[in-house]
Amino acid sequence: MTREQAWNILTEYTKTDSLLKHALAVEAAMRAYALKFNEDEELWAAVGLIHDFDYEMFPDEHPMKGSAILAEKGIPEDIRIAILGHAQFSGVPRTSLMAKTLFAVDELCGFLMAVTLVRPTKSLSEVGLKSVKKKLKDKSFAAKVNRHEITAGAEELGVNFDDHIMFVLKSLSGIAKDIGLNP
């Protein structure tokens, strides 16, 4: 799957600016991890881009509905399985490195964006490990973000939690302006 194909699928089903920015963030994190793990950068980035494409139109059926749509579009099974696995409730095990990485970066990207957006400058460059960890402890902040999934994602991926946070923060820095975060 190419980025163009993924972008076309995403924008066919997703119109909300915040969801599009989240998709771009996850794309960047997946691309960075693909490079780190010497995996297919374009494929991993495309998976990150489309992982939530069905959420806006089918929130109660996400990601199962999306998997069916992707199957109809001829998207390979390994991609669909990775996307299904990013949702704990799907019951689909994360067996591939791509699936584990998607799970590890999804909630964290959303959380990092939220941490940045509450800063007066809305600048990603001002967000550090200490401020992220402080906000993780504050259960009222970004209350819908599943903290357990953030920590479990790093564990499943086999990376140090603090290093994971910093790696994803760095991966977002190159697209900060595109996702509404001042560089």
C-alpha positions as CSV (number, residue, x, y, z in Angstrom):
1,M,0.0,0.0,0.0
2,T,1.3,3.4,-0.9
3,R,0.9,6.6,1.1
4,E,-1.3,8.0,-1.6
5,Q,-3.7,5.0,-1.4
6,A,-3.7,5.3,2.4
7,W,-4.3,9.1,2.3
8,N,-7.2,8.6,-0.2
9,I,-8.8,6.0,2.1
10,L,-8.4,8.1,5.1
11,T,-9.8,11.3,3.6
12,E,-12.7,9.4,2.0
13,Y,-14.0,8.4,5.5
14,T,-12.5,11.1,7.8
15,K,-13.3,14.8,7.6
16,T,-12.5,15.9,11.2
17,D,-9.4,18.0,11.5
18,S,-8.4,16.4,14.8
19,L,-8.7,12.9,13.5
20,L,-6.7,13.8,10.4
21,K,-4.0,15.3,12.6
22,H,-4.0,12.2,14.8
23,A,-3.5,10.0,11.7
24,L,-0.6,12.1,10.6
25,A,1.0,11.8,14.0
26,V,0.7,8.1,14.1
27,E,2.0,7.9,10.6
28,A,5.1,9.8,11.7
29,A,5.7,7.6,14.7
30,M,5.2,4.4,12.7
31,R,7.7,5.7,10.0
32,A,10.3,6.5,12.7
33,Y,10.0,3.1,14.3
34,A,10.1,1.4,10.9
35,L,13.4,3.1,10.3
36,K,14.7,2.1,13.8
37,F,13.7,-1.5,13.3
38,N,14.9,-1.6,9.7
39,E,11.3,-2.4,8.4
40,D,9.3,-1.2,5.4
41,E,9.0,2.5,6.2
42,E,6.4,3.3,3.6
43,L,4.2,0.4,4.6
44,W,4.4,1.1,8.3
45,A,3.7,4.8,7.7
46,A,0.6,3.9,5.6
47,V,-0.7,1.6,8.3
48,G,-0.3,4.4,10.8
49,L,-2.1,6.8,8.5
50,I,-5.2,4.6,8.0
51,H,-5.5,2.9,11.4
52,D,-8.5,5.0,12.5
53,F,-9.9,5.8,9.1
54,D,-13.3,4.3,9.9
55,Y,-13.7,5.8,13.4
56,E,-15.6,8.9,12.4
57,M,-18.2,7.2,10.3
58,F,-18.5,3.9,12.3
59,P,-17.4,4.7,15.9
60,D,-19.3,1.7,17.3
61,E,-17.9,-0.7,14.7
62,H,-14.3,0.5,14.6
63,P,-12.0,-1.1,13.7
64,M,-14.0,-4.2,12.5
65,K,-15.9,-2.2,10.0
66,G,-12.7,-0.7,8.7
67,S,-11.1,-4.1,8.3
68,A,-14.1,-5.2,6.2
69,I,-13.8,-2.1,4.0
70,L,-10.1,-2.6,3.6
71,A,-10.6,-6.2,2.6
72,E,-13.1,-5.1,-0.1
73,K,-10.4,-2.7,-1.3
74,G,-7.9,-5.5,-1.6
75,I,-5.7,-4.4,1.3
76,P,-3.5,-7.3,2.5
77,E,-4.5,-9.3,5.6
78,D,-1.3,-8.5,7.5
79,I,-2.2,-4.8,7.4
80,R,-5.8,-5.5,8.4
81,I,-4.7,-7.7,11.3
82,A,-2.3,-5.0,12.6
83,I,-5.1,-2.4,12.5
84,L,-7.5,-4.7,14.2
85,G,-4.9,-5.4,16.9
86,H,-4.5,-1.8,17.9
87,A,-7.9,-2.0,19.6
88,Q,-7.7,-4.1,22.7
89,F,-11.4,-5.0,22.6
90,S,-11.1,-6.5,19.1
91,G,-9.5,-9.6,20.7
92,V,-7.0,-9.8,17.8
93,P,-3.6,-10.6,19.1
94,R,-0.6,-8.4,18.1
95,T,1.9,-10.9,16.8
96,S,3.8,-8.8,14.3
97,L,6.3,-6.1,15.1
98,M,4.2,-3.7,13.0
99,A,1.0,-4.5,15.1
100,K,2.9,-4.1,18.4
101,T,4.3,-0.8,17.2
102,L,0.9,0.6,16.1
103,F,-0.6,-0.3,19.5
104,A,2.4,1.3,21.3
105,V,2.2,4.6,19.4
106,D,-1.5,5.2,18.9
107,E,-2.6,6.3,22.4
108,L,0.7,7.9,23.1
109,C,0.5,10.1,20.0
110,G,-2.9,11.4,21.1
111,F,-1.7,12.0,24.6
112,L,1.4,13.9,23.5
113,M,-0.7,16.1,21.3
114,A,-3.0,16.8,24.2
115,V,0.0,17.7,26.5
116,T,1.3,20.1,23.9
117,L,-2.0,21.7,23.2
118,V,-2.5,22.8,26.8
119,R,0.8,24.6,26.9
120,P,0.4,28.4,26.3
121,T,2.7,28.3,23.3
122,K,1.3,25.0,21.9
123,S,4.9,24.2,21.1
124,L,5.9,20.5,20.9
125,S,9.6,21.6,21.4
126,E,8.7,22.7,25.0
127,V,7.3,19.3,26.0
128,G,9.7,17.1,27.8
129,L,9.6,13.7,29.6
130,K,8.9,15.2,33.0
131,S,5.8,17.1,31.8
132,V,4.5,14.1,30.0
133,K,4.9,11.8,33.0
134,K,3.3,14.4,35.3
135,K,0.3,14.6,33.0
136,L,0.1,10.8,32.8
137,K,-0.4,10.8,36.6
138,D,-3.2,13.3,36.4
139,K,-6.3,11.1,35.7
140,S,-8.5,14.1,35.0
141,F,-6.2,15.3,32.2
142,A,-7.1,13.8,28.8
143,A,-9.3,11.4,30.8
144,K,-10.4,9.4,27.7
145,V,-6.8,8.4,27.0
146,N,-6.1,4.8,28.2
147,R,-3.0,5.1,30.3
148,H,-2.7,1.3,30.7
149,E,-2.6,1.0,26.9
150,I,0.3,3.5,26.8
151,T,2.4,1.6,29.3
152,A,1.3,-1.8,27.9
153,G,2.3,-0.7,24.4
154,A,5.9,0.0,25.4
155,E,6.1,-3.3,27.3
156,E,4.8,-5.3,24.4
157,L,7.2,-3.5,22.1
158,G,10.0,-4.3,24.5
159,V,11.2,-0.7,24.8
160,N,12.0,1.4,27.8
161,F,9.0,3.5,28.7
162,D,10.8,6.8,29.0
163,D,12.8,6.2,25.9
164,H,9.6,5.3,24.0
165,I,8.0,8.7,25.1
166,M,11.0,10.6,23.9
167,F,11.3,8.7,20.7
168,V,7.7,9.4,19.8
169,L,8.0,13.0,20.8
170,K,11.0,13.3,18.5
171,S,9.2,11.6,15.6
172,L,6.4,14.2,15.9
173,S,8.8,17.2,15.9
174,G,9.3,17.0,12.1
175,I,5.5,17.4,11.5
176,A,4.6,19.6,14.4
177,K,3.3,22.4,12.2
178,D,1.2,19.9,10.1
179,I,-0.5,18.6,13.2
180,G,-1.2,22.0,14.8
181,L,1.7,22.1,17.2
182,N,4.1,25.0,16.9
183,P,7.6,23.8,16.2
